[in-house]
Amino acid sequence: MRITDLLKKQSIEIGVSAKDKNAVIEKLVTLHDKSGNLKDRAAYKEGILKREEMGTTAIGMGTAIPHAKSDAVKSPALSAITVPDGVDYDSPDGKPCQLIFMIAATQDGDVHLEVLARLMQMLMDEEFTAKLKSAKTDREFLKLIDEKETEKFPEENKVHKDSKDGFRVLAVTACPTGIAHTYMAAEALEKAGEKMGITIKVETNGSGGAKNVLTDKEIEECDGIIIAADKSVETARFDGKPVYSTKVADGIHKPEELINKIINKEVPIFHSDKKAELSSSSNDGDSFGRKLYKHLMNGVSHMLPFVVAGGIFIAIAFLIDTACGVDAAGNSAFGTVTPAAAWFKTIGGYAFNFMLPILAGFIAMSIADRPGLLVGIVGGLLASNGATFTDPSAAKTIPSGFLGALLAGFLAGWIMKLFERLCDKLPNALEGIKPVLLYPLAGLGIVGVMMCAVNPIMGIINTGLNNGLTWLSENNLGVLLGCILGAMMSIDMGGPFNKAAYVFGTGMLTTAASATDPAVQQVCWQIMASVMIGGMVPPIAIALSTTFFKNRWSADERKNGIVNYIMGLSFITEGAIPYAASYPLKVIPSCAIGAAVAGGLSWLFGCTLMAPHGGIFVIATIGNPLMYFVSLVIGSLVGMLLLALLKKTENK
């Protein structure tokens, strides 16, 4: 058990001024309490005072080590202070104490004796003790101890770092789609840990569910946890451990920096209770816009399976009717005329109808935890049918649709979070009925009133949006929109711009599903086509460049470039990220321009797409597939040629 395993950065205070022994004890107990080491502060302090009554814990040389075993301790830990002016601690040599450690130990085992013995061995070195007393920062203090332990116990230090029985650092990675960023961040963290000699385990929250899941034992024994995620992940299991939360991109680009934050004890203790979450949320470094993005992506990531599966089933229904000779023009029953088409359209419609409630529900849940789920789902459902006060069954109203569901998710989450805070003032006797009665009942009433008030306004906005789409089509301005959407899909390759364009495209599919005007449906499907082709260009452009301009790339980059053919054709834009990260000023502009060209050409040729994902594998759902392929090739070639111009020959 190393000292640096027990002593956290936030448990150290340098340059304390204390008038007596009691003030020193109070300060050290407070540091333990703030670091989350104690269950009961008063009980632990009582144990410390009882131990002092048996005899002073000062050991001479200006040092003291008060300690106590107590049921009030969560897990073994240390706190430490330096007192430059010294304090009378009844030291056997009569000298004032300037360096004091306090050991908090649980009742099981003799950890306090092991730590005490280790400290005594290290503190016998007067030069080392003098350096600790004169340390200027908590970081310097910890570094001195770590170096001394490494010197004093070299074999143990090696075992500590190389042990396969546990992990010093744990991590969780997650991105909205759970496809590329999640696993790229995991790989980067694992490679950085191996390079630094730090044992690390990474849990991936991908599209197929959580893999390599962290166990309770691993969490208990680790130094800290890194959460590199752009959506909400389950964190209650990390209660009482140092947790550093950041975006998934930092896991890809700054893995060593993140690991060092854990190793150097620069991370605050996480508490899962509401009070701690509220207090820490203001210090987590996320801007308001960043928080909005994370909440939105939590909804989008849960919505995607419903959109993709339902959308493809609906597209198959249209294909079946088309293959059977059904004329789509002016036929409101198109997609349900033949029995087989009707089956696919109905089943796909059931899945598709869950899209808005799931989106709103998980946005609200990301903001307000479980109490937000009900209000978000109901809000999304009310947005999809357009209920109002005068027409609760929505027989004659226009649905507020995708925009209404977004508004429902955010407003429902924030309102429920406020309601939860108000309920915190209720008597503890009502704690049990809050989640099963108070939150659902109040939440349903709140969201019902809110959406019935909002839906008429959002319905007007939706009508204006449909009219705007028709106007774009009639005035031949859609090409510009196609260029913009294509560029957005490429400019940050899975980031906020990419996700904004994709969410807009999938939202248009819901508009097309409920629209009766063929012109509106055509424009909505053209938008989705421009979005997908814009996301396919970057990996293909890079793959082409590594194939035809080999001297621009290293051997590893050329070898990995082949994989980008598959990723690009599969509509996985993130395949281009490693190249964009290495040469951002060359790769990003080239790919963005190529994607803009492809998106504009797709619109110009009237290409449509009824499925929200799949790339080349859903070609059967693409309208005018030949020209769509031509647009993809031209856009990819433009990106490749621009890369050839911007990127110099790679030095051998």
N, C-alpha and C positions, 0 to 999 in steps of 0.2 A: 504494500500500500504506500504509494509515493505521497510526499507532502503536497506536490503540485496537483495531485488528484483530489485533494481535500480542500485546498485553499484557492478560492476563486478571487478574481480581480475585484469584484464588488464587496468582498469580505475584508478588504485591506484599506486602512486609512493612514496616510502619512502626515506627520507633523501635528499630532493631536496635543491639545493643551488640557491637562487634567490636574485638578487641585489635590486629589487624594485617591486612595485605592478604590473606594466605592465608585468614583467617577470613571475610573478605568474599566471596572467590571461592567458598569452600565453601558459604556461605549461599545465594548466587545460583544455583549449580549445583543445590543441593537444591530450591529453588523451581521450577526448570525440570523437575526429575525428578518432583516431586509433581504438577505440572500435566500430566504425560503428554507432554512435549515431546521426550523423549529415548528413543532405543533403547538406548544404552549410556552410562551416567553416567560411568564411569571414562574412557572414550575421549574423551568430550566435554571433561571437565575437563583431560585431557592437552593437548587442542588449545588451550584457554584459556591454560594455563601456558606453552605454546610461544610463543603470541602475545605474552605479557607479557615473555618473555625477549628478544624483538626490541626492546622498548621499552615504557615505560609507556603505558597507555591512558587515563590521567588527562588531562583537557583544561584544567584550571585552573578557577577560580571555584568550587572545592569540589565538582567533578563528575568522574566517571570513566565510561567506556563500554567495558568489556572485551567482546571479541567473538571468535568463531571460526566458520569453515566446517568442517563435519565430517559424515562418513557416519553418525555416531551421533545426528544430529538427525532427528526424524520430519518436522517441518515448521517453517518459520521462526517464531520466537517471541521474546518479550522477558520478562525478569524485572527487578524493581527493588526497591531497599531505600533507606530513609533511615537515616542514622547521626547522631543529634543531637549526640553528643559528638565526631564526626569520627574519621577513621582515616587514618594515614599511607599514601598510595598513590603515593608518588614523583611527586607532582604537579609540573609545570614551574614553578609559581609558589610551590612550597614550602608551600602551605596544605593542611590536612587535608581529606579528602573527606567530604561529608555526604550526597551524592546519587549513587547508582551504578546504572546500567542495564547489563544483560548481554544481548548479542545472540546468539541461537543460529540459525545459518544452515545450510542444506543445501548440498551441493557444487555443485548445478546453479544457475546464475544468480549475480547479484550483489546479492541482497536485502539482505545485511548492509551493503553500501556505500550503498544507497538509504536504509535506515533510519538509518544513521550520519549521513548528510548531513542528513536531515530533523530528527533530534534536535539536531544542531549548530545548525541554523537557529533552532529553537525555544528552545534553552538559552542562546542569545546574549542573550535578554531576561532581565536580571538580576532584574527584579521577578517574572517567571514562575518562575524557578529558585528564588527565595526562598520563594514560595508552596508549591512542591513540597516543599522541605525542611521546611517547618513544617506540612505536612498532618497531620491527626490520624487519619484513617482511609484505608483503601485505596479506599473509594468516592470520598472527596473528592479523592484523588490522581488517580484515573481521570477524574473530572469536569473537573479543571483541565487535563489533557492534551487531552481532547475539545474543550473550549472553545477552547483555544489553537490546535489544529489547524483548527477551524472558522474561526477568525479569520485564521489565517496562509494557509490554502489554501481559500478560500471556493468557488471553482469546482469544485475536486476534490471537496469535500464534497457539493456538489449532485449531481455525477455519481455519487458513491458511493451516495447514497440513492435516486436516481431510475433507476439503471441497470436495464435490462431483461435484461441478459445473465446476471445472477445474483441470488440472494436473500440478504438479510442474515439472515433467520430462516426456518427450515423447521418444519413441524409435522406430526404424525400424529394423526388423530382416529379413535376407534373406540368403539362401544358394543356390548353383548351381542347385540342383535338386528340392528344395522347398518342401521337404518331412519331414525330421526329424529334422535336425539342426535348421531350421527356427523356429519351434514351441517349441523345447527344450529351445532355447535361450529366447524366449518370456516368457515361463513359469518361467524360472529362474529369469528373471528381475522382473516379477510381484510379485513373492514370496519375493524377496529381498526388493522390495519397500514396501510391506505390513509389513515385519519384521521391517524395518527402520522407518515406519510411514510416508513414502513419497508417495504421490499419483502419479501413473505412468500409462501411456497408451502405449501399444505396437502394432504397425502395423506389420502384417506378410505378406511378399511378397512370398507366397508359390506357388506351382505348379498350384493351381486353381485361381491364381490372388491375388491381394492385399485384405486383410481382416482387419477389424477394422481400417479403413483408418483415418488418422489424419486430423482434420478439420482446416480451416484457423484460426478460433477463438482459438482453442486449441494451435496451433503453436504460435500465437501472445502472449498468456498469460503465456506460460510455461517458466521455468527457462533455459531450454536447451534441446537438442535432442541428443540421443545416436543412432548411426548407427552401428549395429553389423551385418556385411554382408560380404560375400565372392564373391559378384557380384555387378555390378553397380545398384544403386537405384536412383530414381528421387529426386534431392536435391535442385532444384531452389526455391522451396516453402519455404526453410529454410533460405532464404537470410536475413542477419541481426541478426540471432539468434546464440547463442553458439552451436556449433555442434562438437561432438566427434565421429570420425570414427575409427572403429577397426574391427577385424575379428569376425566371428560369434561364434567361440569357446570361445572368451572372454566373450561373453554374457552368455554362459552356465556356465563357470567356475569362472568368476570374476564379477558377477552382482553388488555386493555391491560396489566394487571398481569403477566401471563405474558410478554408481549413485552418489557416493561421488564426483567424478570429476565435475559433473554438479552442485551439491549443493554447493561445495566449490569454485565455479567460477574459475576453473582451465582450462577451455576450451576456445579456441579462437573463435572469431566471424567469422561466415562463410559468404562469399560474392559470389554470383552466377556469377558475371561478370568474364570474362576471365582473366583479370589482377590479380584479387584476387585469382582465382583458381590456376594460375601459381605460384604465390608467396607462397601460402599455401601448394602446392603440395610437395615442397621440405622439408617441415617441418612436414609432416603428419606421419613420423616414419616408413613408409612402405619401405622395401628394394626393389631393382629393381626386384628381383625374386618374391617377394610378389605381386608387381604390375602386372608382367607378368601373374601370377596365377589368379589374379582377372579378368584381361582382357580375359584370356582363358576361365574361368568359366562363364563369361557373354555370350560368344559364345556358350558354351556347354549347358547351361541351356535353351537357346532359341532353340537349335538344337534338344534336346532330344525328344520333342513330334513328330517331323517329323521322327526321327529314329525309335522310338518305334512303332508308328502306321504303318508307311510304312513297317518296317521290319516284323512285324507280318502278314500284308497282303501278303507280298511276301512269307513268310513261309507257309501260308495257301494255296497259289497257288501250292507250291511244294507238300504239303500233298494231295491236291485234285488229282493231276496227279498221285501220287504214289498209292492212293486208287483206281484209275481207271486203274491200271495195266501198266502205262507208265514206260518204263525202263529209268532210269536216266543216265546210263552209256553211255557216248559218244553222248548223245542227246542234242544238243545245244538249242533245242526248249523246253526242259523240264521246266515245270512251265507255259507253254502257249499252251499245246497240246489240252486240253479239253476247251470248251468255259468258263466254270465256273472258271477254273484255270487262263485262259487268262484275265478274268475280274479282279480278285484279283491281279494278277501280274501287270497289267497295272496301276490300281489305286494306288497300293502300290508303284509302280515305280515312279509315279508322285510325291508322298509325299517324297519318298526316294531321289529323284533327287534334292529336295530343301535343303537337309542336308548340303552340302558343301557351297552353297551360304549363307545360314542362319548363319552357323558357322563363316565364314569369315566376313560377314556383321556386326554381333553383336560384334565381337572382335574389328573391326575397329571403330564401334560406341562407344564402351567403351573407346577407346583411344581418338578419335577426335570428339565425340558427333555426332549430326545429319549429318554433312558433310561427316563423315566417312562411313555412311551406304551405300550410292550408290557405292563408290569405293570398299568397302568390298564385297558386294553382287556380283557385276560384276567380281571382282577378283576371288571369289569362283566359279562362273560359268565358267570362263575361265580356272580355274584349273581343273574343272571336265570334260571339253571337250578337253583340251590340245591344244588350239589354239597357233600358232606360226606366225612369220612374213611371212614365205613362205607358210604357210598353215593355214590361219585364220579360215577356216571352220572346221579345225581339222579332215579332212577326212583320213589322213594317220599317224597321230601322236599318241603317247601314252599319255593319261591324266596324269597330275601330281597328281591328286587325293587328298586324305586326307592331306598329307604333304604339297602339294602345296596350298591347301586352308588355312591351318594354316599360312603359310608364307605370303599368300596374305592378310589375315586379319591383321596381325601385321604390315607388311610393308605399306599397304594402310593407316592404322590408323596413323602411325607415319608421313608418307609423307603429309597426309592431315592436320595434326596438324601443321606441319612446314609451309605449304602453308597458313593456317589460320593466323599464326603469320605475315607472309609476307604481307598478305592483310590488316592487321591492320594499315599499314602505308599509305594505300590509302585514298583519301579524303572522308570525311563523306558523301558527296553527293552520293557516290557509295554504301553506307551501305545497301540500300534496294535491290540491285541486286546481292549482294554476295551470299546469300543462294539459289537463284533461277537460277542464270546464271553462275557466276564465279566459285563457288565451284563445281557444277555438271559437267560443261564443262571441267575445268582443271582436275578434278578428274577422269573423264572417259578417257581422253587422257593419264594421268599418269598411271592408272592401266592397260590400254591396252598395252602400251609400256612395262611396268614392267613385266606383266605376259607372253607376247609373248617372252620376253627375258629369263624368268625363266623356263617356261614350258619344253623346251627341256632337261634342266639339271635335273629338278625334274622327268621327264619321265624316264630318265636313272636310277635315284635313285629308282623309283618305280619298274622298271624292276629288279634291283638288289635285292630289297626286296622280290619280288615274287620268284626269284630264290633261295633266302635264305630260304624262307618258304618251298619250295620244298625239299631243301637239308636237312632241319630239319626232314622232314617226312621220307626221304629216309634213313637217318642215325640214326633213332630212338632216336633223341635228344630232341624231342618235350616234353617228360615227364619233363625234367628239366625246360623248358619254362612254362609248366603248373604249376609246383610247385612255380616258381617265381611269376607268375601272381596271383595265389591263395593267396600267402602270402601278396602280395602288396594290395590286396583287403581288407585284414584283419588288416594290421599293424597300420593303422591310421583311419580306419572305417569312411570313408566319407571325409577324408582329401586329401592332394595333391597326396600321393602314390595311394590311392584308386581311385581317379579321373583319374590319369595318366593311370592306368591299364584299367579302364573302357573305357576311350577315345580310347586307343589302340585297345580294343576289338571291339568297334563299328566301328572304322576305318577299321578293317579287314572285317567287313560285307560289306562295300562299295567295298573293293577289291574283295571279293567273288562275288558281284553282277555284276562286270564288267569282271571278269576272265573267260576265256574259257577253262582253264586246270582244269579238275576235281580234280587233286591232290592239286592244289592251293586252290580251294574252300573248300576241305576237311580240310586242315590245318587252314584256316581262321575260319571255323565254330567250329573247336576244340578249338581254342583260345578263342572264345566267350563263349564256354561251361566252360572252366577252369576259366574264369573271373567271371561268374555268380555263379558258385558253391563256389568259394572262398569268395564271398560276403554273401553267405547264411549260411556258417558254424558258424561264431561268435555268432549270436543270438541263434542259435539252441544249440550250445555247452553250453552256459550259461543257457538256459532253462533246458537242461538235468541235469546240475549240481545242479540247485536249486530244481529239482525234486528228484534226487537220492542221493544228498549229502546235505541234508537240514541243517545239523549242521554247514556248512561253511558260511551260509548266515543269515542275519537278517530276521525278519518277513516280513518287507516291501519288501526286495529284493526277497524273495521267492514268495510273492504275485505278484510282477511285472514280475517275471521270466516267468510266463505262457504266457504273451503277446508275449514274444520273440519267441515262437514256430510259431506264425502267422507271425511275422515280418521276421523271417528267411526264412520260406517257401515262403514269398512274395518277397524275395531278397531286404530287407531293412536292410542293415548292421548296420545302426545307432542305432538300438535297443539295441546294446551292449554297446553304449557309456557311459551311467551312471555307469555301472559296471567297464568299463575300466578306467573311471575318478576316481573312488573310490579306485581301486586296480590295477594301471597301470602295475606294475612289475610282477603281477601274471596273470592278464587277457590277456594282449596283447601278450606275448610270447606263452601262451597256445593256444589262438585262431589263431595266425599266423601259428603255426606249424600244427594245425589241418586243416586249410584252404590250406596250402601247400600240405599236404597229399591228400586232396580231389581233388585239381587241378591236381596233378600228376596222380592220379588214373583215373580221368576222361579222361585224354589224353591217358593213357595206354590202356584203354578199348575202345578207338576210339569213344567216345561220341561226338556228335556235337550239335550245337545250332544255329538255324537260326534267332531267335528273340533276340533283345537286352535287354529285360527286362521281368519281369512277374513271375520269380521263378517257383514254382510248377504249376502255372496256365497256363503256356505255354508248358506243358509237351508234347503236341501233336507235337510241333516243335523240339523236342529233338531227336537226333539220338541215338539209343541204350538206351532207357529211364530206363530200369531195372538196368543196370550197373551204370548209372548216379545216380540213387537213392542209390545204394549200396555204391558208392564213397562218397556221401553226408553223409550217416549214419556213415561210417568208420571215415571220417574226423571229424565229430561232436563228436564221441565217444573219439577220440584221444584228442581233445580239452577239453572235460569233464574230462577225467582221469588226464591230466596234471594239470588242475585247482584243482582237488582233492589233488594232490601231493603238489602243490605250496601254496595253501591257507589253513591257519590254521582254526581250529574250531572257530566259532564265539562265543565270550563271551556273556552270557545272561545278 
